[in-house]
Amino acid sequence: MVCATEMLATRPRESVTVRAVAAAAEASTTAVYSLFGGKDGLIGAVRDRAVAGLFQELSAVPTSADPLADLYALAVAYRQWGREHSHLYTVLFGGVQSFDPSGEVGASDPMRPHLAAIDRALAASVLTGEATSIALSIWATLHGLVTLELAGALGAATAETAFRSTIHATLRGWTTPAVFRSLRQTESALPPDFA
Protein backbone atom coordinates (compact mmCIF):
# COMPACT_ATOMS: atom_id res chain seq x y z
CA MET A 1 0.00 0.00 0.00
CA VAL A 2 3.01 2.30 0.51
CA CYS A 3 3.83 2.17 -3.20
CA ALA A 4 0.23 2.93 -4.12
CA THR A 5 0.11 5.85 -1.68
CA GLU A 6 3.27 7.38 -3.11
CA MET A 7 2.11 6.86 -6.68
CA LEU A 8 -1.34 8.33 -6.01
CA ALA A 9 0.23 11.35 -4.32
CA THR A 10 2.75 12.07 -7.05
CA ARG A 11 1.19 10.96 -10.34
CA PRO A 12 -2.03 11.55 -12.25
CA ARG A 13 -4.66 9.02 -11.21
CA GLU A 14 -4.95 7.65 -14.74
CA SER A 15 -1.28 6.59 -14.72
CA VAL A 16 -1.66 4.56 -11.52
CA THR A 17 -2.55 1.08 -12.69
CA VAL A 18 -2.69 -2.24 -10.87
CA ARG A 19 0.24 -3.37 -13.00
CA ALA A 20 2.32 -0.27 -12.09
CA VAL A 21 1.57 -0.65 -8.37
CA ALA A 22 2.36 -4.37 -8.46
CA ALA A 23 5.66 -3.71 -10.24
CA ALA A 24 6.63 -0.98 -7.76
CA ALA A 25 5.79 -3.28 -4.84
CA GLU A 26 7.57 -6.21 -6.49
CA ALA A 27 4.35 -8.20 -6.31
CA SER A 28 2.06 -9.82 -8.82
CA THR A 29 -1.05 -8.17 -10.20
CA THR A 30 -2.94 -11.18 -8.88
CA ALA A 31 -1.85 -10.25 -5.35
CA VAL A 32 -3.14 -6.70 -5.76
CA TYR A 33 -6.45 -7.96 -7.18
CA SER A 34 -6.74 -10.54 -4.36
CA LEU A 35 -6.12 -7.97 -1.64
CA PHE A 36 -8.02 -5.00 -3.05
CA GLY A 37 -10.24 -6.24 -5.88
CA GLY A 38 -8.67 -3.85 -8.38
CA LYS A 39 -7.65 -0.24 -8.79
CA ASP A 40 -10.75 1.29 -7.18
CA GLY A 41 -10.42 -0.98 -4.16
CA LEU A 42 -6.74 -0.10 -3.83
CA ILE A 43 -7.46 3.62 -4.02
CA GLY A 44 -10.26 3.20 -1.48
CA ALA A 45 -7.93 1.33 0.89
CA VAL A 46 -5.31 4.08 0.66
CA ARG A 47 -7.96 6.72 1.30
CA ASP A 48 -9.38 4.73 4.24
CA ARG A 49 -5.88 4.51 5.71
CA ALA A 50 -5.51 8.29 5.41
CA VAL A 51 -8.91 8.96 6.98
CA ALA A 52 -8.18 6.57 9.86
CA GLY A 53 -4.76 8.10 10.50
CA LEU A 54 -6.02 11.66 10.57
CA PHE A 55 -8.99 10.67 12.76
CA GLN A 56 -6.68 8.88 15.20
CA GLU A 57 -4.37 11.92 15.40
CA LEU A 58 -7.23 14.34 16.04
CA SER A 59 -9.01 12.02 18.48
CA ALA A 60 -5.84 11.89 20.60
CA VAL A 61 -6.02 15.64 21.29
CA PRO A 62 -7.12 16.03 24.91
CA THR A 63 -10.28 17.96 25.75
CA SER A 64 -9.97 20.88 28.13
CA ALA A 65 -12.37 23.36 29.69
CA ASP A 66 -11.54 25.86 26.93
CA PRO A 67 -13.13 24.89 23.59
CA LEU A 68 -11.21 27.61 21.70
CA ALA A 69 -7.91 26.24 23.00
CA ASP A 70 -9.10 22.78 22.00
CA LEU A 71 -9.93 23.96 18.47
CA TYR A 72 -6.46 25.48 18.18
CA ALA A 73 -4.90 22.23 19.48
CA LEU A 74 -6.90 20.28 16.88
CA ALA A 75 -5.60 22.62 14.17
CA VAL A 76 -2.04 22.00 15.35
CA ALA A 77 -2.62 18.22 15.29
CA TYR A 78 -4.15 18.42 11.79
CA ARG A 79 -1.14 20.34 10.51
CA GLN A 80 1.31 18.00 12.21
CA TRP A 81 -0.36 14.92 10.70
CA GLY A 82 -0.34 16.52 7.26
CA ARG A 83 3.37 17.34 7.57
CA GLU A 84 4.28 13.87 8.85
CA HIS A 85 2.10 12.03 6.31
CA SER A 86 2.31 14.28 3.26
CA HIS A 87 1.57 11.51 0.75
CA LEU A 88 -1.51 10.36 2.64
CA TYR A 89 -2.61 13.98 3.03
CA THR A 90 -2.22 14.53 -0.70
CA VAL A 91 -4.17 11.38 -1.50
CA LEU A 92 -6.93 12.38 0.91
CA PHE A 93 -7.30 16.00 -0.18
CA GLY A 94 -5.39 16.26 -3.44
CA GLY A 95 -8.11 15.20 -5.83
CA VAL A 96 -7.34 11.48 -6.18
CA GLN A 97 -10.57 10.65 -4.40
CA SER A 98 -13.52 12.97 -4.18
CA PHE A 99 -13.98 14.66 -0.83
CA ASP A 100 -17.44 15.93 0.03
CA PRO A 101 -17.32 18.30 3.01
CA SER A 102 -21.11 18.59 2.91
CA GLY A 103 -21.64 14.87 3.46
CA GLU A 104 -22.73 13.25 6.68
CA VAL A 105 -20.12 13.06 9.45
CA GLY A 106 -19.46 9.42 10.26
CA ALA A 107 -18.14 7.92 13.48
CA SER A 108 -14.55 7.96 12.17
CA ASP A 109 -14.73 11.23 10.25
CA PRO A 110 -11.69 13.42 10.96
CA MET A 111 -14.00 16.41 11.41
CA ARG A 112 -15.84 14.75 14.31
CA PRO A 113 -13.38 16.05 16.98
CA HIS A 114 -13.64 19.56 15.50
CA LEU A 115 -17.44 19.39 15.54
CA ALA A 116 -17.45 18.21 19.16
CA ALA A 117 -15.28 21.17 20.21
CA ILE A 118 -17.42 23.53 18.12
CA ASP A 119 -20.59 22.17 19.75
CA ARG A 120 -19.06 22.76 23.20
CA ALA A 121 -18.06 26.31 22.19
CA LEU A 122 -21.57 27.03 20.89
CA ALA A 123 -23.16 25.64 24.07
CA ALA A 124 -20.85 27.84 26.17
CA SER A 125 -21.67 30.92 24.04
CA VAL A 126 -18.03 31.23 22.99
CA LEU A 127 -18.78 30.81 19.26
CA THR A 128 -21.79 31.92 17.30
CA GLY A 129 -23.05 30.48 14.04
CA GLU A 130 -23.97 27.13 12.57
CA ALA A 131 -21.65 24.25 13.53
CA THR A 132 -21.19 22.88 9.99
CA SER A 133 -20.37 26.33 8.61
CA ILE A 134 -17.83 26.93 11.36
CA ALA A 135 -16.26 23.49 10.77
CA LEU A 136 -16.05 24.08 7.03
CA SER A 137 -14.45 27.49 7.57
CA ILE A 138 -11.84 26.02 9.91
CA TRP A 139 -11.18 23.09 7.58
CA ALA A 140 -10.83 25.34 4.51
CA THR A 141 -8.35 27.52 6.39
CA LEU A 142 -6.37 24.53 7.63
CA HIS A 143 -6.40 22.87 4.24
CA GLY A 144 -5.13 26.00 2.52
CA LEU A 145 -2.33 26.53 5.02
CA VAL A 146 -1.20 22.90 5.05
CA THR A 147 -1.41 22.57 1.27
CA LEU A 148 0.72 25.70 0.78
CA GLU A 149 3.23 24.47 3.33
CA LEU A 150 3.49 20.99 1.79
CA ALA A 151 3.92 22.52 -1.67
CA GLY A 152 6.91 24.49 -0.37
CA ALA A 153 5.22 27.83 -1.02
CA LEU A 154 5.94 28.99 2.53
CA GLY A 155 9.30 28.98 4.28
CA ALA A 156 9.41 27.40 7.75
CA ALA A 157 9.24 30.69 9.69
CA THR A 158 6.54 32.11 7.41
CA ALA A 159 4.50 28.90 7.65
CA GLU A 160 4.67 28.98 11.44
CA THR A 161 3.68 32.64 11.70
CA ALA A 162 0.94 32.32 9.07
CA PHE A 163 -0.49 29.24 10.74
CA ARG A 164 -0.67 30.80 14.17
CA SER A 165 -2.11 34.15 13.07
CA THR A 166 -4.54 32.72 10.51
CA ILE A 167 -5.99 30.04 12.79
CA HIS A 168 -6.39 32.59 15.59
CA ALA A 169 -8.10 35.01 13.19
CA THR A 170 -10.44 32.31 11.87
CA LEU A 171 -11.46 31.23 15.36
CA ARG A 172 -11.83 34.85 16.49
CA GLY A 173 -14.11 35.53 13.52
CA TRP A 174 -16.65 33.00 14.81
CA THR A 175 -16.63 34.16 18.44
CA THR A 176 -19.48 35.96 20.11
CA PRO A 177 -19.04 39.76 20.39
CA ALA A 178 -18.13 39.57 24.10
CA VAL A 179 -15.51 36.88 23.54
CA PHE A 180 -14.18 38.73 20.50
CA ARG A 181 -13.63 41.92 22.55
CA SER A 182 -11.97 39.95 25.32
CA LEU A 183 -9.61 38.20 22.88
CA ARG A 184 -8.68 41.48 21.16
CA GLN A 185 -7.91 43.11 24.53
CA THR A 186 -5.74 40.16 25.54
CA GLU A 187 -3.93 40.16 22.19
CA SER A 188 -3.22 43.88 22.31
CA ALA A 189 -1.43 43.35 25.64
CA LEU A 190 0.81 40.59 24.21
CA PRO A 191 4.15 41.08 22.47
CA PRO A 192 3.68 41.24 18.63
CA ASP A 193 5.17 37.80 17.97
CA PHE A 194 2.97 36.03 20.54
CA ALA A 195 -0.56 36.79 19.32
KOLTIKE-155302 format. One record per residue (C-alpha): residue in one letter; z, x, y. Coordinates in steps of 0.1 Angstrom, whole numbers, plus 5000, padded with zeros to 4 digits. Layout:
aZXY ...
! end
This chain:
m500050005000 v500550305023 c496850385022 a495950025029 t498350015058 e496950335074 m493350215069 l494049875083 a495750025113 t492950275121 r489750125110 p487749805116 r488849535090 e485349505076 s485349875066 v488549835046 t487349745011 v489149734978 r487050024966 a487950234997 v491650164994 a491550244956 a489850574963 a492250664990 a495250584967 e493550764938 a493750444918 s491250214902 t489849904918 t491149714888 a494749814897 v494249694933 y492849354920 s495649334895 l498449394920 f496949204950 g494148984938 g491649134962 k491249244998 d492848935013 g495848964990 l496249334999 i496049255036 g498548975032 a500949215013 v500749475041 r501349205067 d504249065047 r505749415045 a505449455083 v507049115090 a509949185066 g510549525081 l510649405117 f512849105107 q515249335089 e515449565119 l516049285143 s518549105120 a520649425119 v521349405156 p524949295160 t525748975180 s528149005209 a529748765234 d526948855259 p523648695249 l521748885276 a523049215262 d522049095228 l518549015240 y518249355255 a519549515222 l516949315203 a514249445226 v515449805220 a515349745182 y511849585184 r510549895203 q512250135180 w510749965149 g507349975165 r507650345173 e508850435139 h506350215120 s503350235143 h500750165115 l502649855104 y503049745140 t499349785145 v498549585114 l500949315124 f499849275160 g496649465163 g494249195152 v493849275115 q495648945107 s495848655130 f499248605147 d500048265159 p503048275183 s502947895186 g503547845149 e506747735132 v509447995131 g510348055094 a513548195079 s512248555080 d510348535112 p511048835134 m511448605164 r514348425148 p517048665160 h515548645196 l515548265194 a519248265182 a520248475212 i518148265235 d519747945222 r523248095228 a522248195263 l520947845270 a524147685256 a526247915278 s524047835309 v523048205312 l519348125308 t517347825319 g514047705305 e512647605271 a513547835242 t510047885229 s508647965263 i511448225269 a510848375235 l507048405241 s507648555275 i509948825260 w507648885231 a504548925253 t506449165275 l507649365245 h504249365229 g502549495260 l505049775265 v505149885229 t501349865226 l500850075257 e503350325245 l501850355210 a498350395225 g499650695245 a499050525278 l502550595290 g504350935290 a507850945274 a509750925307 t507450655321 a507750455289 e511450475290 t511750375326 a509150095323 f510749955292 r514249935308 s513149795341 t510549555327 i512849405300 h515649365326 a513249195350 t511948965323 l515448855312 r516548825349 g513548595355 w514848345330 t518448345342 t520148055360 p520448105398 a524148195396 v523548455369 f520548585387 r522548645419 s525348805399 l522949045382 r521249135415 q524549215431 t525549435402 e522249615402 s522349685439 a525649865433 l524250085406 p522550425411 p518650375412 d518050525378 f520550305360 a519349945368 
! end
